[in-house]
């Protein structure tokens, strides 16, 4: 008998899990999503980039598995002859390093090379020859993804997973879970209208809002919503071959349509729950723009055309995803806390967590390093390349 599965959170990871449960195991999950328009969902507000330049091997493997899926998403998630288009482009990531960061860049590259990532280290001379528009005077080295890195339309990925899951029998419900209980082998969720849904297994995939649900089951999940601002700007600058550039100072930028987008860590204290409408325009004016103009002299003349903000589902413990069984609850699972790389890893995570729920073990990719049990063991999974 197939298990009854409840998924709390219909963002990209929840939708992907529902899709793979139905496609690969014939399990038709019920997905509860309190924000069906995805107005504040991290999935809808992500800058939606993918890279293999991580320092932790599990993150590189997640990117590789997800990239393989995204390249084939039209075939994988076709519904009634309609194939999703996500605009995947692969110009690469370019990590810049001063002398202080050169050793870390080289250590990261060794891990990436061992995993088969198509990444090269560049000397300053090679960097300048390849990207003549860059100011390199303070740099010591760079790392460039030659393939398998870039960006895509994340909202289209979310909707493609959702459509496919529904076509295969999953049911999406526009309600909110108010109470979560475990009684023996059953999990029950009380919704905001009083309805009670029972399941054999439950997946908490509510992103930045997963912690209150886990707390009802006695587990302190160190995940919360951290706002990140993204600025869209125009410039007469022409930057041939421009990848997504990560500066040693912490800001990043990349092409977007006919213009560019950019972001940087927030000024001051990085607090949970800052309202999305409170965009820090001074972050661009006082921090990002001066740094942009110093790194790319042609950016001396820019014009911000709009800005938006989204939430990182930020894992305060080690800024890496939490995937697997919730400690103390054999039939409750979690997939959240990716701290900025959830969108790019959603295809691989969704498939893996579906395997664990339906079959009891991972099949395609072992996500044991991301198990929530590492929190109680005080065994953080460190990622040096956090953006």
C-alpha positions in Angstrom: 0.0 0.0 0.0 1.4 3.4 -1.0 2.0 5.9 1.9 -0.2 8.9 2.3 2.2 11.9 2.1 1.6 15.4 3.2 3.9 18.2 2.0 3.8 21.5 3.9 5.1 24.2 1.4 4.4 24.3 -2.3 7.5 26.2 -3.3 10.0 24.8 -5.7 11.3 22.1 -3.3 7.9 21.0 -2.1 6.6 21.0 -5.7 9.6 19.0 -6.9 9.2 16.5 -4.1 5.5 16.1 -5.0 6.4 15.6 -8.7 9.0 12.9 -8.1 6.8 11.1 -5.6 4.1 10.9 -8.2 6.3 10.2 -11.2 8.7 7.7 -9.7 6.6 6.0 -7.0 3.0 6.6 -7.8 2.5 8.5 -4.5 0.0 11.3 -4.8 0.9 13.8 -2.1 -1.3 16.6 -0.7 0.7 19.9 -0.8 -0.4 22.7 1.6 0.7 26.1 0.4 -0.5 29.2 2.3 0.7 31.7 -0.4 -0.7 30.2 -3.6 0.2 33.3 -5.6 3.8 33.0 -4.3 3.9 36.7 -3.4 6.6 36.4 -0.7 7.9 32.9 -1.6 11.6 32.6 -1.8 11.1 30.5 -5.0 9.4 33.4 -6.8 11.9 36.1 -5.7 15.1 34.3 -6.3 17.8 35.5 -8.6 17.9 31.9 -9.8 21.5 31.1 -10.6 23.3 27.8 -10.6 27.0 27.1 -9.9 29.4 24.3 -9.2 31.9 26.5 -7.5 31.2 25.4 -3.9 33.7 24.1 -1.3 31.6 21.3 0.0 31.4 18.2 -2.2 27.7 17.6 -1.5 26.8 21.0 -2.8 28.8 20.4 -6.0 27.0 17.1 -6.5 23.6 18.7 -6.0 24.4 21.3 -8.6 25.6 18.7 -11.1 22.4 16.6 -10.7 20.2 19.6 -10.8 21.9 21.0 -13.9 21.5 17.7 -15.7 17.7 18.0 -15.0 17.4 21.6 -15.9 19.0 21.1 -19.2 16.3 18.5 -20.0 13.4 20.1 -18.2 11.4 20.4 -21.3 11.3 16.7 -21.7 11.2 15.9 -18.0 8.2 18.1 -17.1 6.2 18.1 -20.4 2.4 18.2 -19.8 0.0 17.6 -22.6 2.6 18.4 -25.2 3.7 21.7 -23.6 7.3 21.8 -22.6 8.5 24.4 -20.0 11.0 27.0 -21.2 13.3 28.3 -18.4 15.8 30.4 -20.4 18.8 28.5 -19.0 22.1 30.2 -20.0 25.6 29.2 -18.9 28.0 32.1 -19.0 29.7 30.9 -15.8 30.6 32.3 -12.4 33.7 34.3 -11.9 35.1 34.4 -8.4 37.7 37.2 -7.8 40.3 36.9 -5.1 42.9 39.2 -3.5 46.1 37.8 -2.0 44.2 37.2 1.2 41.7 34.9 -0.5 44.0 33.2 -3.0 44.7 30.1 -0.9 41.0 29.5 -0.3 40.2 29.9 -4.0 42.9 27.2 -4.8 41.6 24.9 -2.1 38.0 25.2 -3.4 39.2 24.5 -6.9 40.9 21.3 -5.8 37.6 20.0 -4.5 35.7 21.2 -7.6 38.3 19.5 -9.9 38.0 16.2 -8.0 34.2 16.4 -8.6 34.7 16.9 -12.4 33.5 20.5 -12.4 34.6 22.5 -15.5 36.4 25.3 -13.5 39.7 26.9 -14.2 42.0 29.1 -12.1 43.1 32.3 -13.8 46.2 34.4 -13.2 45.8 38.1 -13.1 47.2 38.4 -16.6 44.9 35.7 -17.9 41.9 37.4 -16.2 42.7 40.8 -17.8 43.2 39.2 -21.2 39.9 37.5 -21.0 37.8 40.2 -19.4 39.4 43.5 -20.6 36.7 45.5 -18.9 37.7 44.4 -15.4 40.0 46.4 -13.1 42.4 43.8 -11.7 45.1 45.9 -9.9 44.2 44.6 -6.4 43.6 41.0 -7.4 45.8 37.9 -7.2 43.7 35.2 -8.9 40.3 34.2 -10.2 38.2 31.1 -10.6 36.0 30.8 -13.7 33.3 28.2 -14.5 33.7 27.4 -18.1 30.5 25.4 -18.4 27.7 24.2 -16.1 27.1 27.5 -14.4 24.7 30.4 -15.2 21.1 31.4 -14.5 17.5 30.7 -15.5 13.9 31.6 -14.8 13.3 30.2 -11.4 9.6 31.0 -11.3 9.1 29.0 -14.5 10.9 26.0 -12.8 8.6 26.2 -9.8 5.4 26.4 -12.0 6.7 23.5 -14.2 7.2 21.2 -11.2 3.8 22.2 -9.9 2.0 21.6 -13.2 3.6 18.2 -13.6 2.9 17.2 -10.0 -0.8 18.0 -10.4 -1.0 16.3 -13.8 0.4 13.2 -12.1 -2.1 13.2 -9.3 -0.7 15.5 -6.6 -3.2 17.9 -4.9 -2.3 21.4 -4.0 -4.4 23.0 -1.3 -4.4 26.8 -0.6 -4.5 26.7 3.2 -2.2 27.1 6.1 -1.1 24.5 8.7 -1.8 25.7 12.2 -1.0 22.6 14.2 1.2 19.6 13.5 1.0 16.4 15.6 2.6 13.0 15.6 0.6 10.1 17.1 2.3 6.8 16.6 2.7 6.0 12.9 0.4 8.9 11.8 1.0 12.6 11.4 -1.9 14.9 11.5 -2.1 18.6 10.4 -4.8 20.9 11.5 -5.4 23.6 8.8 -6.6 27.2 9.3 -10.2 26.3 8.5 -10.2 23.5 11.1 -9.8 20.6 8.6 -7.5 17.8 9.8 -5.4 15.9 7.4 -3.7 12.6 8.4 -0.7 11.1 6.7 1.8 8.3 7.0 4.6 10.8 6.3 5.0 14.5 6.3 7.6 16.7 4.6 8.2 20.2 6.0 9.4 22.2 3.0 8.0 25.6 4.1 11.3 27.4 3.4 12.0 30.3 5.7 8.9 29.5 7.7 9.7 25.9 8.5 11.0 26.4 12.1 7.6 27.0 13.8 6.3 23.7 12.4 9.3 21.8 13.6 9.1 23.5 17.0 5.6 21.9 17.4 7.3 18.6 17.2 10.0 19.5 19.7 12.8 20.3 17.3 14.6 23.7 17.2 15.2 24.2 13.5 17.7 27.1 13.1 16.1 28.5 10.0 14.6 31.9 9.5 13.8 34.6 6.8 16.8 36.8 5.9 16.0 39.6 3.4 18.3 40.1 0.4 17.9 43.1 -1.9 18.5 42.8 -5.7 18.9 45.9 -7.9 18.3 46.1 -11.6 20.3 48.8 -13.4 21.0 50.0 -16.9 24.4 51.1 -18.2 25.9 52.0 -21.6 28.7 49.6 -20.7 29.2 46.6 -23.0 30.9 43.7 -21.2 31.5 40.9 -23.7 31.4 37.4 -22.2 30.2 38.7 -18.8 29.6 35.9 -16.3 28.2 36.3 -12.8 31.0 38.1 -11.0 31.6 37.8 -7.3 33.9 40.5 -5.9 36.2 39.9 -2.9 34.3 42.7 -1.1 31.1 40.7 -1.2 29.0 42.3 -4.0 28.0 40.4 -7.1 26.6 41.3 -10.5 25.5 39.7 -13.8 23.8 40.5 -17.0 20.0 40.4 -17.1 18.2 41.1 -20.4 19.6 44.4 -21.7 20.8 45.5 -18.3 22.3 44.0 -15.2 21.4 43.0 -11.7 23.5 43.2 -8.5 23.4 42.5 -4.8 25.5 42.5 -1.7 25.2 41.4 1.9 23.0 43.7 4.0 24.4 46.6 5.9 24.4 46.3 9.6 22.8 43.5 11.5 21.4 40.6 9.4 18.1 40.0 11.2 15.3 37.6 10.5 12.0 38.9 9.2 12.8 42.3 7.9 9.8 43.3 5.7 10.4 42.7 1.9 9.1 46.2 1.1 11.9 47.8 3.2 14.4 47.8 0.4 17.7 49.4 1.4 18.3 51.7 -1.6 21.4 53.1 0.2 23.0 49.7 -0.1 23.2 50.3 -3.8 24.1 54.0 -3.7 26.7 53.9 -0.9 28.1 50.3 -1.2 27.4 48.5 -4.4 27.7 51.4 -7.0 31.1 52.7 -5.7 32.5 49.1 -5.7 31.0 48.4 -9.1 32.6 51.5 -10.6 36.0 50.6 -9.1 35.8 47.0 -10.4 34.3 47.9 -13.8 35.2 51.5 -14.7 32.5 51.5 -17.4 29.9 51.2 -14.6 30.7 54.8 -13.6 27.4 55.7 -15.3 24.5 53.5 -14.2 20.8 54.0 -13.5 18.8 51.8 -11.2 15.5 51.0 -12.8 13.9 48.9 -10.1 14.7 46.7 -7.1 13.1 43.8 -5.3 13.8 41.7 -2.2 13.4 38.1 -1.3 14.1 35.9 1.7 16.9 33.5 2.1 15.7 30.5 4.1 18.8 31.1 6.2 20.3 28.3 8.3 22.0 30.0 11.2 23.9 26.8 12.1 26.1 26.4 9.1 24.3 28.0 6.1 23.7 24.6 4.4 20.5 22.7 3.6 18.8 20.5 6.1 17.4 17.4 4.4 16.2 14.2 5.9 14.3 12.8 8.9 13.5 15.2 11.7 15.3 13.8 14.8 12.8 12.1 17.0 10.2 11.7 14.3 10.7 8.8 12.0 7.8 9.8 9.7 8.5 13.5 9.5 11.0 14.8 7.0 12.5 18.3 6.3 14.0 20.0 3.3 14.9 23.7 4.0 17.6 26.0 5.2 19.6 26.3 1.9 20.6 29.9 2.6 20.5 31.1 -0.9 21.1 27.9 -3.0 17.7 26.2 -2.7 16.4 27.1 -6.1 19.5 25.7 -7.9 19.4 22.5 -5.9 15.7 21.9 -5.9 15.6 19.2 -8.7 18.2 17.1 -6.9 16.8 17.7 -3.4 13.2 17.0 -4.6 14.1 13.7 -6.1 16.3 12.6 -3.2 13.7 13.4 -0.5 11.0 11.7 -2.5 13.2 8.6 -2.6 13.8 8.7 1.1 10.1 9.1 1.9 8.8 6.5 -0.5 11.5 3.8 -0.3 13.3 4.5 3.0 16.7 5.3 1.4 18.4 7.6 -1.1 19.0 6.2 -4.5 20.4 8.7 -7.0 22.3 11.0 -4.6 23.1 10.4 -0.9 22.1 13.5 1.1 23.2 12.1 4.4 25.7 15.0 4.9 22.7 17.3 5.0 20.8 15.4 7.8 19.3 17.6 10.5 20.9 15.3 13.1 24.2 17.2 12.6 22.8 20.0 14.6 22.5 18.0 17.8 25.9 16.5 17.1 27.3 20.0 16.8 28.9 18.8 13.5 28.4 21.8 11.1 28.9 21.3 7.3 31.1 24.2 6.4 30.7 26.0 3.1 33.4 28.6 2.3 31.7 29.9 -0.8 28.6 31.5 0.7 27.1 34.3 -1.4 
